Amino acid sequence: MYQNEISKEEVAALELIQYEGPIRVIDSMETFEEEIEQIEREQILGFDTETRPSFKKGKVYPTSLIQISSLEKAWILRVNRFGYPKRIAIGRNPPEDRTGLTGRPEKTSGRFPV
């Protein structure tokens, strides 16, 4: 069972840690092809996206980065540079079991639009 919320006090009490493993920046389709097999083999992955903020109602910008990390390595996909890969089969778990940094399930099939 997962806790639905965490208070500001609980967050403040957590130990501050820093990731010190390897990070691979993927900024071309060629680099993506070099790394995708390793990403797809991972059993546990976390991911999140970054998008330019909009300060006007109704204005939406495309995703610029996709961050994927395993227990051993992290990947930064600069999709603003090379576009969306046609397919990423992330992990082996059903989509409901994947979680982004918000702590809420990311309802996605592991495929990104072309």
The first five atom37 places (N, CA, C, CB, O) and aatype in JSON, in Angstrom:
{
  "aatype": [12, 18, 5, 2, 6, 9, 15, 11, 6, 6, 19, 0, 0, 10, 6, 10, 9, 5, 18, 6, 7, 14, 9, 1, 19, 9, 3, 15, 12, 6, 16, 13, 6, 6, 6, 9, 6, 5, 9, 6, 1, 6, 5, 9, 10, 7, 13, 3, 16, 6, 16, 1, 14, 15, 13, 11, 11, 7, 11, 19, 18, 14, 16, 15, 10, 9, 5, 9, 15, 15, 10, 6, 11, 0, 17, 9, 10, 1, 19, 2, 1, 13, 7, 18, 14, 11, 1, 9, 0, 9, 7, 1, 2, 14, 14, 6, 3, 1, 16, 7, 10, 16, 7, 1, 14, 6, 11, 16, 15, 7, 1, 13, 14, 19],
  "atom_mask": [
    [1, 1, 1, 1, 1],
    [1, 1, 1, 1, 1],
    [1, 1, 1, 1, 1],
    [1, 1, 1, 1, 1],
    [1, 1, 1, 1, 1],
    [1, 1, 1, 1, 1],
    [1, 1, 1, 1, 1],
    [1, 1, 1, 1, 1],
    [1, 1, 1, 1, 1],
    [1, 1, 1, 1, 1],
    [1, 1, 1, 1, 1],
    [1, 1, 1, 1, 1],
    [1, 1, 1, 1, 1],
    [1, 1, 1, 1, 1],
    [1, 1, 1, 1, 1],
    [1, 1, 1, 1, 1],
    [1, 1, 1, 1, 1],
    [1, 1, 1, 1, 1],
    [1, 1, 1, 1, 1],
    [1, 1, 1, 1, 1],
    [1, 1, 1, 0, 1],
    [1, 1, 1, 1, 1],
    [1, 1, 1, 1, 1],
    [1, 1, 1, 1, 1],
    [1, 1, 1, 1, 1],
    [1, 1, 1, 1, 1],
    [1, 1, 1, 1, 1],
    [1, 1, 1, 1, 1],
    [1, 1, 1, 1, 1],
    [1, 1, 1, 1, 1],
    [1, 1, 1, 1, 1],
    [1, 1, 1, 1, 1],
    [1, 1, 1, 1, 1],
    [1, 1, 1, 1, 1],
    [1, 1, 1, 1, 1],
    [1, 1, 1, 1, 1],
    [1, 1, 1, 1, 1],
    [1, 1, 1, 1, 1],
    [1, 1, 1, 1, 1],
    [1, 1, 1, 1, 1],
    [1, 1, 1, 1, 1],
    [1, 1, 1, 1, 1],
    [1, 1, 1, 1, 1],
    [1, 1, 1, 1, 1],
    [1, 1, 1, 1, 1],
    [1, 1, 1, 0, 1],
    [1, 1, 1, 1, 1],
    [1, 1, 1, 1, 1],
    [1, 1, 1, 1, 1],
    [1, 1, 1, 1, 1],
    [1, 1, 1, 1, 1],
    [1, 1, 1, 1, 1],
    [1, 1, 1, 1, 1],
    [1, 1, 1, 1, 1],
    [1, 1, 1, 1, 1],
    [1, 1, 1, 1, 1],
    [1, 1, 1, 1, 1],
    [1, 1, 1, 0, 1],
    [1, 1, 1, 1, 1],
    [1, 1, 1, 1, 1],
    [1, 1, 1, 1, 1],
    [1, 1, 1, 1, 1],
    [1, 1, 1, 1, 1],
    [1, 1, 1, 1, 1],
    [1, 1, 1, 1, 1],
    [1, 1, 1, 1, 1],
    [1, 1, 1, 1, 1],
    [1, 1, 1, 1, 1],
    [1, 1, 1, 1, 1],
    [1, 1, 1, 1, 1],
    [1, 1, 1, 1, 1],
    [1, 1, 1, 1, 1],
    [1, 1, 1, 1, 1],
    [1, 1, 1, 1, 1],
    [1, 1, 1, 1, 1],
    [1, 1, 1, 1, 1],
    [1, 1, 1, 1, 1],
    [1, 1, 1, 1, 1],
    [1, 1, 1, 1, 1],
    [1, 1, 1, 1, 1],
    [1, 1, 1, 1, 1],
    [1, 1, 1, 1, 1],
    [1, 1, 1, 0, 1],
    [1, 1, 1, 1, 1],
    [1, 1, 1, 1, 1],
    [1, 1, 1, 1, 1],
    [1, 1, 1, 1, 1],
    [1, 1, 1, 1, 1],
    [1, 1, 1, 1, 1],
    [1, 1, 1, 1, 1],
    [1, 1, 1, 0, 1],
    [1, 1, 1, 1, 1],
    [1, 1, 1, 1, 1],
    [1, 1, 1, 1, 1],
    [1, 1, 1, 1, 1],
    [1, 1, 1, 1, 1],
    [1, 1, 1, 1, 1],
    [1, 1, 1, 1, 1],
    [1, 1, 1, 1, 1],
    [1, 1, 1, 0, 1],
    [1, 1, 1, 1, 1],
    [1, 1, 1, 1, 1],
    [1, 1, 1, 0, 1],
    [1, 1, 1, 1, 1],
    [1, 1, 1, 1, 1],
    [1, 1, 1, 1, 1],
    [1, 1, 1, 1, 1],
    [1, 1, 1, 1, 1],
    [1, 1, 1, 1, 1],
    [1, 1, 1, 0, 1],
    [1, 1, 1, 1, 1],
    [1, 1, 1, 1, 1],
    [1, 1, 1, 1, 1],
    [1, 1, 1, 1, 1]
  ],
  "atom_positions": [
    [[0.85, -1.18, 0.0], [0.0, 0.0, 0.0], [0.89, 1.23, 0.0], [-0.96, 0.0, 1.22], [1.86, 1.31, 0.76]],
    [[0.56, 2.19, -0.84], [1.33, 3.41, -0.95], [0.64, 4.55, -0.21], [1.53, 3.78, -2.42], [-0.58, 4.62, -0.14]],
    [[1.44, 5.41, 0.35], [0.95, 6.6, 1.02], [0.56, 7.61, -0.07], [2.02, 7.18, 2.02], [1.36, 7.88, -0.97]],
    [[-0.63, 8.18, 0.0], [-1.1, 9.1, -1.03], [-0.47, 10.48, -0.95], [-2.58, 9.23, -0.94], [-0.29, 11.14, -1.97]],
    [[-0.14, 10.92, 0.24], [0.4, 12.26, 0.41], [1.56, 12.23, 1.39], [-0.68, 13.23, 0.89], [1.69, 11.33, 2.22]],
    [[2.4, 13.26, 1.28], [3.49, 13.42, 2.23], [3.52, 14.89, 2.62], [4.88, 12.94, 1.61], [3.47, 15.77, 1.76]],
    [[3.6, 15.15, 3.89], [3.55, 16.53, 4.38], [4.89, 17.24, 4.15], [3.19, 16.57, 5.88], [5.91, 16.59, 3.91]],
    [[4.86, 18.56, 4.22], [6.09, 19.35, 4.09], [7.08, 18.99, 5.2], [5.78, 20.86, 4.12], [8.29, 18.98, 4.97]],
    [[6.56, 18.71, 6.38], [7.42, 18.33, 7.5], [8.11, 16.99, 7.24], [6.6, 18.27, 8.81], [9.28, 16.82, 7.55]],
    [[7.37, 16.04, 6.67], [7.95, 14.74, 6.36], [9.04, 14.88, 5.28], [6.86, 13.75, 5.89], [10.08, 14.23, 5.35]],
    [[8.79, 15.72, 4.3], [9.79, 15.96, 3.25], [11.04, 16.59, 3.87], [9.22, 16.87, 2.14], [12.16, 16.18, 3.56]],
    [[10.85, 17.58, 4.73], [11.97, 18.26, 5.36], [12.81, 17.32, 6.22], [11.47, 19.42, 6.22], [14.01, 17.53, 6.38]],
    [[12.19, 16.28, 6.77], [12.89, 15.34, 7.64], [13.7, 14.29, 6.86], [11.9, 14.64, 8.54], [14.52, 13.59, 7.44]],
    [[13.47, 14.19, 5.55], [14.18, 13.2, 4.74], [15.64, 13.6, 4.57], [13.51, 13.04, 3.37], [15.98, 14.78, 4.48]],
    [[16.49, 12.58, 4.52], [17.92, 12.82, 4.28], [18.12, 13.3, 2.84], [18.75, 11.54, 4.55], [17.53, 12.73, 1.92]],
    [[18.93, 14.31, 2.64], [19.23, 14.82, 1.32], [20.3, 13.94, 0.69], [19.69, 16.31, 1.39], [21.38, 13.77, 1.26]],
    [[20.01, 13.39, -0.47], [20.98, 12.55, -1.16], [21.21, 13.1, -2.56], [20.5, 11.07, -1.23], [20.41, 13.89, -3.07]],
    [[22.31, 12.68, -3.16], [22.65, 13.12, -4.5], [23.03, 11.91, -5.33], [23.81, 14.16, -4.47], [23.81, 11.07, -4.88]],
    [[22.48, 11.82, -6.53], [22.82, 10.72, -7.44], [24.25, 10.9, -7.92], [21.85, 10.67, -8.64], [24.63, 11.98, -8.36]],
    [[25.05, 9.85, -7.83], [26.45, 9.94, -8.22], [26.84, 8.94, -9.28], [27.32, 9.76, -7.02], [28.03, 8.72, -9.53]],
    [[25.84, 8.32, -9.92], [26.12, 7.35, -10.97], [26.28, 8.0, -12.33], [0.0, 0.0, 0.0], [26.24, 9.23, -12.45]],
    [[26.47, 7.18, -13.36], [26.65, 7.71, -14.71], [25.35, 8.29, -15.28], [27.17, 6.63, -15.64], [24.26, 7.78, -15.02]],
    [[25.49, 9.37, -16.05], [24.36, 9.99, -16.73], [24.72, 10.09, -18.21], [24.03, 11.41, -16.13], [25.76, 10.64, -18.57]],
    [[23.85, 9.55, -19.05], [24.08, 9.59, -20.5], [23.1, 10.59, -21.12], [23.92, 8.17, -21.15], [21.89, 10.42, -21.0]],
    [[23.63, 11.62, -21.76], [22.8, 12.6, -22.46], [22.6, 12.09, -23.88], [23.46, 14.03, -22.45], [23.56, 11.84, -24.61]],
    [[21.34, 11.93, -24.25], [20.99, 11.45, -25.58], [20.43, 12.64, -26.36], [19.96, 10.27, -25.52], [19.35, 13.13, -26.07]],
    [[21.21, 13.08, -27.37], [20.78, 14.25, -28.13], [20.73, 13.98, -29.63], [21.71, 15.4, -27.85], [20.68, 14.92, -30.43]],
    [[20.74, 12.7, -30.0], [20.59, 12.33, -31.41], [19.95, 10.95, -31.48], [21.98, 12.34, -32.16], [20.0, 10.18, -30.52]],
    [[19.34, 10.64, -32.62], [18.73, 9.33, -32.8], [19.8, 8.23, -32.76], [17.95, 9.27, -34.13], [19.53, 7.13, -32.29]],
    [[20.99, 8.53, -33.24], [22.08, 7.55, -33.21], [22.43, 7.18, -31.76], [23.32, 8.1, -33.94], [22.6, 6.0, -31.45]],
    [[22.55, 8.17, -30.9], [22.85, 7.92, -29.49], [21.7, 7.16, -28.83], [23.12, 9.25, -28.74], [21.93, 6.27, -28.01]],
    [[20.47, 7.51, -29.18], [19.3, 6.8, -28.67], [19.38, 5.32, -29.04], [18.0, 7.42, -29.21], [19.16, 4.46, -28.19]],
    [[19.68, 5.01, -30.29], [19.78, 3.62, -30.75], [20.87, 2.86, -30.0], [20.06, 3.57, -32.27], [20.74, 1.66, -29.77]],
    [[21.94, 3.54, -29.61], [23.01, 2.9, -28.85], [22.56, 2.51, -27.45], [24.21, 3.84, -28.75], [23.04, 1.52, -26.9]],
    [[21.64, 3.26, -26.87], [21.25, 3.08, -25.47], [19.93, 2.36, -25.24], [21.18, 4.4, -24.82], [19.71, 1.83, -24.15]],
    [[19.03, 2.31, -26.22], [17.66, 1.85, -25.99], [17.6, 0.4, -25.52], [16.85, 2.0, -27.25], [16.75, 0.07, -24.68]],
    [[18.45, -0.47, -26.03], [18.39, -1.87, -25.59], [18.67, -2.0, -24.11], [19.39, -2.71, -26.38], [18.01, -2.78, -23.42]],
    [[19.63, -1.25, -23.6], [19.92, -1.29, -22.17], [18.73, -0.75, -21.37], [21.19, -0.48, -21.84], [18.35, -1.33, -20.35]],
    [[18.13, 0.34, -21.84], [16.98, 0.91, -21.15], [15.84, -0.11, -21.1], [16.51, 2.21, -21.84], [15.22, -0.28, -20.05]],
    [[15.56, -0.77, -22.21], [14.45, -1.72, -22.29], [14.68, -2.97, -21.42], [14.22, -2.13, -23.73], [13.72, -3.62, -21.01]],
    [[15.93, -3.29, -21.15], [16.23, -4.47, -20.31], [16.05, -4.21, -18.82], [17.65, -4.93, -20.56], [15.95, -5.15, -18.04]],
    [[16.02, -2.96, -18.42], [15.93, -2.63, -17.0], [14.6, -3.08, -16.41], [16.12, -1.12, -16.79], [13.55, -2.93, -17.03]],
    [[14.66, -3.63, -15.2], [13.46, -4.08, -14.5], [12.78, -2.96, -13.73], [13.81, -5.21, -13.56], [11.56, -2.96, -13.57]],
    [[13.57, -2.01, -13.26], [13.01, -0.89, -12.47], [13.49, 0.4, -13.11], [13.45, -0.98, -10.96], [14.69, 0.64, -13.23]],
    [[12.53, 1.23, -13.51], [12.85, 2.52, -14.1], [11.98, 3.6, -13.51], [12.68, 2.48, -15.63], [10.81, 3.38, -13.19]],
    [[12.55, 4.77, -13.36], [11.78, 5.96, -13.01], [11.88, 6.92, -14.16], [0.0, 0.0, 0.0], [12.89, 6.95, -14.87]],
    [[10.85, 7.71, -14.37], [10.95, 8.69, -15.44], [10.12, 9.92, -15.16], [10.52, 8.07, -16.75], [9.18, 9.91, -14.37]],
    [[10.5, 10.97, -15.83], [9.81, 12.25, -15.7], [10.07, 13.02, -16.99], [10.3, 13.06, -14.44], [10.94, 12.66, -17.78]],
    [[9.29, 14.08, -17.19], [9.48, 14.92, -18.36], [9.65, 16.37, -17.93], [8.3, 14.78, -19.33], [9.22, 16.76, -16.84]],
    [[10.27, 17.14, -18.78], [10.43, 18.57, -18.53], [9.89, 19.32, -19.74], [11.93, 18.94, -18.27], [10.17, 18.97, -20.88]],
    [[9.11, 20.34, -19.47], [8.49, 21.15, -20.51], [8.66, 22.62, -20.15], [7.0, 20.79, -20.69], [8.57, 23.0, -18.98]],
    [[8.89, 23.44, -21.13], [8.99, 24.88, -20.91], [7.69, 25.38, -20.27], [9.27, 25.63, -22.26], [6.6, 25.06, -20.74]],
    [[7.79, 26.16, -19.21], [6.57, 26.65, -18.56], [5.86, 27.68, -19.44], [6.9, 27.27, -17.19], [6.48, 28.4, -20.22]],
    [[4.56, 27.72, -19.31], [3.76, 28.69, -20.03], [3.03, 29.56, -19.02], [2.77, 28.0, -20.99], [2.49, 29.06, -18.04]],
    [[3.02, 30.84, -19.26], [2.36, 31.76, -18.35], [1.11, 32.38, -18.96], [3.32, 32.85, -17.93], [0.53, 33.32, -18.42]],
    [[0.69, 31.81, -20.1], [-0.53, 32.26, -20.75], [-1.51, 31.1, -20.81], [-0.25, 32.81, -22.16], [-1.15, 29.99, -21.2]],
    [[-2.75, 31.36, -20.43], [-3.78, 30.33, -20.44], [-3.93, 29.77, -21.85], [-5.12, 30.9, -19.92], [-4.06, 30.52, -22.82]],
    [[-3.93, 28.45, -21.94], [-4.1, 27.78, -23.23], [-2.82, 27.58, -24.02], [0.0, 0.0, 0.0], [-2.83, 26.83, -25.0]],
    [[-1.74, 28.22, -23.64], [-0.46, 28.06, -24.34], [0.27, 26.84, -23.77], [0.42, 29.34, -24.21], [0.56, 26.79, -22.58]],
    [[0.56, 25.88, -24.63], [1.23, 24.66, -24.22], [2.46, 24.46, -25.09], [0.27, 23.42, -24.31], [2.38, 24.58, -26.31]],
    [[3.57, 24.15, -24.48], [4.8, 23.9, -25.2], [5.07, 22.4, -25.25], [5.98, 24.66, -24.55], [4.63, 21.67, -24.37]],
    [[5.8, 21.95, -26.26], [6.12, 20.52, -26.34], [7.14, 20.11, -25.28], [6.66, 20.17, -27.74], [7.88, 20.95, -24.77]],
    [[7.16, 18.84, -24.96], [8.14, 18.3, -24.03], [9.54, 18.52, -24.6], [7.88, 16.78, -23.77], [9.77, 18.31, -25.79]],
    [[10.47, 18.94, -23.75], [11.83, 19.17, -24.22], [12.8, 18.09, -23.74], [12.32, 20.53, -23.75], [13.77, 17.78, -24.44]],
    [[12.56, 17.51, -22.57], [13.43, 16.45, -22.04], [12.6, 15.3, -21.49], [14.36, 17.01, -20.94], [11.53, 15.5, -20.93]],
    [[13.11, 14.09, -21.67], [12.56, 12.93, -20.99], [13.71, 12.37, -20.16], [11.98, 11.84, -22.0], [14.78, 12.07, -20.69]],
    [[13.49, 12.24, -18.86], [14.5, 11.72, -17.96], [14.11, 10.29, -17.59], [14.65, 12.62, -16.68], [12.98, 10.04, -17.15]],
    [[15.03, 9.37, -17.77], [14.8, 7.96, -17.43], [15.96, 7.53, -16.55], [14.67, 7.05, -18.71], [17.11, 7.83, -16.85]],
    [[15.66, 6.81, -15.46], [16.76, 6.34, -14.62], [16.47, 4.95, -14.09], [17.01, 7.3, -13.46], [15.33, 4.6, -13.79]],
    [[17.54, 4.18, -13.97], [17.49, 2.86, -13.35], [18.22, 2.99, -12.01], [18.13, 1.74, -14.27], [18.57, 4.09, -11.59]],
    [[18.44, 1.89, -11.36], [19.19, 1.92, -10.1], [20.67, 2.21, -10.35], [19.03, 0.59, -9.36], [21.38, 2.64, -9.44]],
    [[21.13, 1.97, -11.58], [22.56, 2.08, -11.89], [22.94, 3.22, -12.82], [23.01, 0.82, -12.47], [24.1, 3.62, -12.85]],
    [[21.98, 3.75, -13.6], [22.33, 4.71, -14.64], [21.14, 5.63, -14.92], [22.78, 3.99, -15.93], [19.99, 5.24, -14.69]],
    [[21.41, 6.82, -15.42], [20.36, 7.76, -15.81], [20.58, 8.2, -17.24], [20.32, 8.99, -14.85], [21.72, 8.31, -17.71]],
    [[19.48, 8.46, -17.94], [19.51, 8.93, -19.32], [18.68, 10.2, -19.42], [18.98, 7.84, -20.29], [17.59, 10.29, -18.86]],
    [[19.21, 11.18, -20.14], [18.49, 12.41, -20.43], [18.26, 12.44, -21.94], [19.29, 13.69, -19.93], [19.21, 12.58, -22.71]],
    [[17.01, 12.31, -22.36], [16.66, 12.33, -23.78], [16.26, 13.76, -24.14], [15.51, 11.32, -24.1], [15.24, 14.26, -23.68]],
    [[17.05, 14.4, -24.95], [16.79, 15.79, -25.36], [15.91, 15.76, -26.61], [18.13, 16.57, -25.63], [16.37, 16.04, -27.72]],
    [[14.64, 15.43, -26.41], [13.72, 15.28, -27.54], [13.48, 16.59, -28.28], [12.4, 14.72, -27.06], [13.0, 16.58, -29.41]],
    [[13.8, 17.7, -27.66], [13.7, 18.98, -28.37], [14.78, 19.1, -29.44], [13.82, 20.16, -27.38], [14.68, 19.94, -30.33]],
    [[15.82, 18.25, -29.37], [16.9, 18.25, -30.35], [16.7, 17.24, -31.47], [18.21, 17.98, -29.66], [16.99, 17.52, -32.63]],
    [[16.18, 16.03, -31.11], [16.1, 14.98, -32.14], [14.71, 14.41, -32.34], [17.04, 13.86, -31.79], [14.54, 13.48, -33.13]],
    [[13.71, 14.93, -31.65], [12.34, 14.44, -31.83], [12.05, 13.27, -30.92], [0.0, 0.0, 0.0], [12.91, 12.81, -30.16]],
    [[10.82, 12.79, -31.0], [10.41, 11.66, -30.18], [10.8, 10.36, -30.87], [8.9, 11.69, -29.91], [10.56, 10.19, -32.06]],
    [[11.4, 9.44, -30.11], [11.65, 8.11, -30.68], [10.3, 7.47, -31.03], [12.46, 7.2, -29.69], [9.3, 7.74, -30.38]],
    [[10.29, 6.62, -32.06], [9.03, 5.99, -32.45], [8.48, 5.08, -31.37], [9.22, 5.21, -33.73], [7.27, 4.94, -31.23]],
    [[9.37, 4.45, -30.62], [8.89, 3.52, -29.59], [9.93, 3.37, -28.5], [8.57, 2.15, -30.2], [11.13, 3.27, -28.76]],
    [[9.45, 3.36, -27.28], [10.28, 3.02, -26.14], [9.46, 2.05, -25.3], [10.72, 4.3, -25.3], [8.44, 2.44, -24.73]],
    [[9.89, 0.8, -25.21], [9.2, -0.17, -24.36], [9.88, -0.1, -23.0], [9.25, -1.63, -24.97], [10.93, -0.71, -22.79]],
    [[9.28, 0.63, -22.08], [9.91, 0.88, -20.79], [9.54, -0.22, -19.8], [9.5, 2.25, -20.24], [8.37, -0.4, -19.47]],
    [[10.54, -0.95, -19.34], [10.33, -1.94, -18.3], [9.42, -3.08, -18.7], [0.0, 0.0, 0.0], [8.99, -3.18, -19.85]],
    [[9.14, -3.92, -17.75], [8.29, -5.08, -18.0], [7.0, -5.02, -17.19], [9.04, -6.34, -17.67], [6.16, -5.91, -17.32]],
    [[6.84, -3.99, -16.37], [5.67, -3.87, -15.53], [4.53, -3.22, -16.29], [5.98, -3.07, -14.27], [4.77, -2.47, -17.24]],
    [[3.29, -3.49, -15.89], [2.18, -2.78, -16.53], [2.3, -1.28, -16.29], [0.83, -3.31, -16.0], [2.88, -0.87, -15.29]],
    [[1.75, -0.45, -17.19], [1.9, 1.0, -17.05], [1.45, 1.55, -15.71], [1.13, 1.68, -18.13], [2.01, 2.54, -15.25]],
    [[0.47, 0.96, -15.06], [-0.02, 1.47, -13.79], [1.03, 1.4, -12.69], [-1.26, 0.7, -13.37], [0.91, 2.07, -11.67]],
    [[2.07, 0.59, -12.89], [3.09, 0.42, -11.87], [4.25, 1.39, -12.02], [3.61, -0.98, -11.91], [5.19, 1.35, -11.23]],
    [[4.2, 2.25, -13.0], [5.29, 3.2, -13.21], [4.96, 4.5, -12.5], [5.54, 3.44, -14.72], [3.81, 4.94, -12.48]],
    [[5.98, 5.11, -11.93], [5.75, 6.35, -11.19], [6.74, 7.41, -11.61], [5.87, 6.11, -9.68], [7.93, 7.14, -11.76]],
    [[6.25, 8.61, -11.81], [7.1, 9.76, -12.12], [7.43, 10.48, -10.83], [0.0, 0.0, 0.0], [7.08, 10.0, -9.75]],
    [[8.08, 11.59, -10.92], [8.5, 12.31, -9.72], [7.36, 12.88, -8.91], [9.42, 13.42, -10.11], [7.54, 13.23, -7.74]],
    [[6.18, 12.97, -9.5], [5.05, 13.5, -8.75], [4.55, 12.5, -7.72], [3.91, 13.87, -9.7], [3.81, 12.87, -6.8]],
    [[4.96, 11.23, -7.85], [4.48, 10.2, -6.94], [3.16, 9.61, -7.39], [0.0, 0.0, 0.0], [2.67, 8.65, -6.8]],
    [[2.58, 10.19, -8.44], [1.33, 9.66, -8.98], [1.67, 8.73, -10.14], [0.36, 10.8, -9.44], [2.66, 8.96, -10.83]],
    [[0.87, 7.69, -10.36], [1.15, 6.8, -11.49], [1.12, 7.57, -12.81], [0.14, 5.66, -11.53], [0.24, 8.4, -13.04]],
    [[2.08, 7.27, -13.66], [2.11, 7.86, -14.99], [1.3, 6.93, -15.89], [3.59, 8.04, -15.52], [1.73, 5.81, -16.16]],
    [[0.16, 7.36, -16.35], [-0.7, 6.54, -17.2], [-0.22, 6.61, -18.63], [-2.18, 6.99, -17.1], [-0.69, 7.44, -19.41]],
    [[0.73, 5.76, -18.97], [1.29, 5.77, -20.32], [1.58, 4.36, -20.74], [2.57, 6.63, -20.38], [1.75, 3.47, -19.9]],
    [[1.63, 4.14, -22.03], [1.89, 2.81, -22.56], [3.37, 2.56, -22.76], [1.16, 2.62, -23.86], [3.76, 1.46, -23.16]],
    [[4.21, 3.54, -22.48], [5.63, 3.39, -22.76], [5.96, 3.78, -24.2], [0.0, 0.0, 0.0], [7.1, 3.64, -24.64]],
    [[4.96, 4.28, -24.93], [5.18, 4.74, -26.3], [4.97, 6.24, -26.33], [4.22, 4.02, -27.31], [4.1, 6.78, -25.65]],
    [[5.78, 6.91, -27.13], [5.7, 8.35, -27.24], [5.25, 8.7, -28.65], [7.06, 9.02, -26.9], [5.56, 7.95, -29.58]],
    [[4.55, 9.79, -28.84], [4.08, 10.14, -30.19], [5.24, 10.42, -31.12], [3.15, 11.35, -30.14], [6.3, 10.9, -30.69]],
    [[5.04, 10.14, -32.39], [6.06, 10.39, -33.4], [5.96, 11.81, -33.88], [5.92, 9.41, -34.58], [6.73, 12.23, -34.74]]
  ]
}
